[in-house]
Amino acid sequence: MTDTLFDLEGRAVLITGSGGAIGSTLARALAERGARLAVQDISADKVDPVLESVAQAGGSAVPIVADLSDPAVAGSVVRDAHAVLGGLDVLINSAGTNRRKRIEEVSAEDFDAIVAVNLRALYFASQAAHPLMADAGGGSIVNLSSLSARFSFNTISVYAATKAGVTSLTRSCAREWARDRVRVNCLEPFVIKTEFTRPLWGEDHRQRWFDDVTPMGRLGSPDELVGAVVFLASDASSWMTGQSLVIDGGLTAGADWDSYAD
């Protein structure tokens, strides 16, 4: 008998921020597992490679080009995905942005730009997804938070604040929507090695520090988030909501922070 716990065959999934290293990895992985995808990013240049990757995996995806920093857009992206896919079983809020500056250098425009994508768009995308999922009997929302919701580094104060907000919002949505069978969970990964995070690890002394401080001796890769997302998107996590999965190479089990190189 085939185990269907982790089955995503035919599930309608929207991934925001799909052009990033994590979003594109998740798109390909879910396509390989039979999901029907809508993939969003800010430009065709970012979305087109995702479509190609999904096709190579034997799947197909509907592109949605939209700027989530526009307050009117997040909800419409969700409704568009629901319309073109004929439903929405899973929303993966993967879109994110950052501007690395020390606190005293952050402008109001910097603050608003980061909050708009990382928190406001996620809030209103989730808000739009809820009634669509509830009317269909349920669904799963997976938010990409960050371990910076708990631990921060210099120059990411606004980013860290938004991720703490994502983790908190995950709990709020889960509590309010549980009776509608809309589950809401999030991932809190430590640094995943991508171009987005290169300012943290890109210099040799920083890379050595991360390797030393992480109990498993290295940073993570986008592929190492796939299993958790499949779990949260599938029936394998059917009695789980409002939770944050920490994926950190053992960091929160104990680490020596004293040697951090600014």
C-alpha positions in Angstrom: 0.0 0.0 0.0 1.4 3.4 -0.9 2.0 5.8 2.0 0.0 8.9 1.3 1.0 10.9 4.4 3.5 13.1 2.5 1.6 13.0 -0.8 1.2 16.3 -2.7 0.0 15.0 -5.9 -2.5 17.4 -7.4 -2.3 19.9 -4.6 -2.7 23.5 -5.7 0.3 25.5 -4.3 1.2 29.2 -4.5 4.8 30.1 -3.7 5.6 33.8 -3.3 9.2 34.9 -3.8 9.8 31.9 -6.0 12.7 33.5 -7.8 14.9 33.3 -4.7 17.2 30.4 -4.0 14.8 28.9 -1.4 11.6 29.6 -3.3 12.9 28.2 -6.6 14.2 25.1 -4.7 10.8 24.5 -3.1 9.0 25.0 -6.5 11.1 22.3 -8.1 10.8 19.9 -5.2 7.0 20.3 -5.0 6.7 19.9 -8.8 8.6 16.6 -8.5 6.0 15.5 -6.0 3.1 16.3 -8.3 1.9 19.6 -6.9 0.2 22.1 -9.3 2.0 25.4 -8.9 1.6 29.1 -9.2 4.9 31.0 -8.7 5.2 34.7 -7.9 8.0 37.1 -8.1 8.6 40.8 -8.9 9.7 40.3 -12.5 9.6 37.9 -15.4 13.4 37.7 -15.2 13.0 36.1 -11.8 10.0 33.9 -12.6 11.1 32.5 -16.0 14.0 30.4 -14.6 11.6 28.9 -12.1 9.2 27.9 -14.8 12.1 26.2 -16.7 13.3 24.4 -13.5 9.7 23.1 -12.8 9.4 21.9 -16.4 12.7 20.0 -16.1 11.2 18.4 -13.0 8.3 17.2 -15.1 5.8 19.7 -13.8 4.2 22.9 -14.8 3.6 26.3 -13.1 1.6 29.4 -13.7 3.7 32.6 -13.5 2.4 35.5 -11.5 4.5 38.7 -11.9 3.7 41.1 -9.1 5.3 43.5 -6.7 4.3 42.5 -3.1 5.6 45.8 -1.7 2.4 47.3 -3.1 -0.2 47.0 -0.3 -3.0 46.2 -2.8 -1.2 43.3 -4.5 -0.7 40.5 -2.0 -4.4 39.6 -1.7 -4.9 39.8 -5.5 -1.9 37.4 -6.1 -3.6 34.8 -3.9 -6.9 35.2 -5.5 -5.3 35.0 -9.0 -3.5 31.8 -8.0 -6.8 30.4 -6.7 -8.5 31.2 -10.0 -5.9 29.8 -12.4 -5.3 26.7 -10.3 -8.9 26.0 -9.6 -8.3 26.1 -5.8 -5.6 26.7 -3.3 -4.5 24.0 -0.9 -1.1 25.4 0.2 0.3 28.9 0.4 4.1 29.2 0.9 5.0 32.7 2.0 8.7 32.8 0.8 9.1 36.3 -0.4 11.6 38.4 1.6 13.9 41.3 1.3 16.6 43.1 3.4 18.8 46.2 3.5 21.8 45.7 5.8 22.4 48.8 7.8 23.2 49.6 11.3 20.2 50.9 13.3 21.4 54.5 13.3 21.6 54.4 9.5 18.2 53.0 8.8 15.8 55.4 7.1 12.0 55.4 7.2 12.1 54.3 3.6 14.4 51.4 4.4 12.1 50.4 7.3 8.9 50.5 5.2 10.4 48.6 2.3 11.5 45.7 4.4 8.3 45.6 6.4 6.2 45.8 3.3 7.5 42.6 1.8 8.5 40.5 4.8 5.5 41.2 7.0 2.7 43.2 5.5 2.5 41.2 2.2 2.6 37.9 4.2 -0.2 39.2 6.4 -2.5 40.1 3.6 -1.7 37.1 1.5 -2.6 34.9 4.4 -5.7 36.9 5.1 -6.8 36.4 1.4 -6.0 32.7 1.5 -8.0 31.9 4.6 -11.6 32.2 3.3 -10.6 30.4 0.1 -9.1 27.5 2.0 -11.9 27.4 4.6 -14.6 27.2 2.0 -12.8 24.3 0.4 -12.5 22.4 3.7 -9.1 23.5 4.8 -5.5 24.1 3.7 -2.0 24.8 4.9 0.0 28.0 5.1 3.7 27.7 5.5 5.6 30.9 6.4 9.4 31.4 6.0 10.5 33.0 9.2 14.1 32.9 10.4 16.2 32.1 13.4 16.8 35.9 13.5 13.4 36.0 15.1 15.3 34.7 18.2 18.9 35.7 17.6 20.0 38.7 15.6 23.2 40.0 14.1 24.4 43.5 13.5 22.9 45.4 10.6 19.7 43.3 10.3 17.5 44.9 12.9 14.5 45.6 10.7 14.7 42.2 9.0 15.0 40.4 12.4 12.0 42.4 13.7 9.9 41.4 10.7 10.8 37.7 11.2 9.8 37.9 14.8 6.6 39.3 13.5 6.2 36.4 11.1 6.6 33.9 13.9 4.1 35.7 16.1 1.6 36.1 13.2 1.9 32.4 12.5 0.6 31.6 16.0 -2.2 34.2 15.8 -3.4 32.9 12.4 -3.2 29.3 13.6 -5.3 30.1 16.7 -8.0 32.0 14.9 -8.3 29.7 11.9 -7.9 26.2 13.5 -11.6 25.5 13.5 -11.7 26.3 9.8 -9.1 23.5 9.2 -6.6 26.1 7.9 -3.2 25.2 9.5 -0.5 27.8 9.8 3.1 26.9 10.6 6.5 28.4 9.9 10.2 27.5 9.5 12.9 29.3 11.4 16.1 28.4 9.7 19.6 29.6 10.7 21.6 31.0 7.8 21.0 29.2 4.6 23.9 29.6 2.2 22.5 31.7 -0.7 23.3 34.9 -2.5 20.8 36.6 -0.3 22.8 35.8 2.8 26.3 36.2 1.2 26.9 39.5 3.2 26.8 37.4 6.4 29.2 34.6 5.3 30.9 35.8 2.1 34.2 36.7 3.7 36.6 33.9 4.7 36.8 34.8 8.4 33.0 34.9 8.6 32.6 31.6 6.9 35.1 30.1 9.3 33.2 31.5 12.2 29.8 30.1 11.0 31.5 26.7 10.5 33.0 26.8 14.0 29.9 28.1 15.8 27.4 25.7 14.2 27.5 22.3 15.8 27.2 20.5 12.5 30.1 22.4 11.2 28.5 24.2 8.2 25.7 26.4 7.0 22.5 24.9 5.5 21.5 24.7 1.9 18.0 25.4 0.4 17.5 21.7 -0.3 17.6 21.1 3.4 14.4 23.0 3.9 12.4 20.8 1.5 11.6 18.0 3.9 10.1 20.3 6.4 8.0 22.2 3.8 6.7 18.9 2.4 5.8 17.8 5.9 4.0 21.0 6.7 2.2 21.2 3.4 1.0 17.6 3.5 -1.3 15.5 5.6 1.7 14.3 7.6 1.3 17.4 9.8 -2.5 17.3 9.9 -2.7 17.9 13.7 0.0 20.5 13.8 -0.6 24.3 13.7 0.9 27.4 15.1 4.4 25.8 15.3 7.9 27.0 14.4 10.3 24.4 13.1 13.9 25.4 13.8 16.3 24.2 11.2 19.7 25.3 12.4 22.4 22.6 12.3 22.2 22.3 16.0 22.9 25.9 16.8 20.1 26.4 19.4 21.4 23.2 21.2 24.4 25.3 22.2 26.8 27.6 20.5 29.8 29.8 21.3 28.7 33.3 20.2 31.7 35.1 21.8 33.9 34.8 18.7 31.4 36.5 16.3 33.1 38.7 13.8 31.2 41.9 13.0 
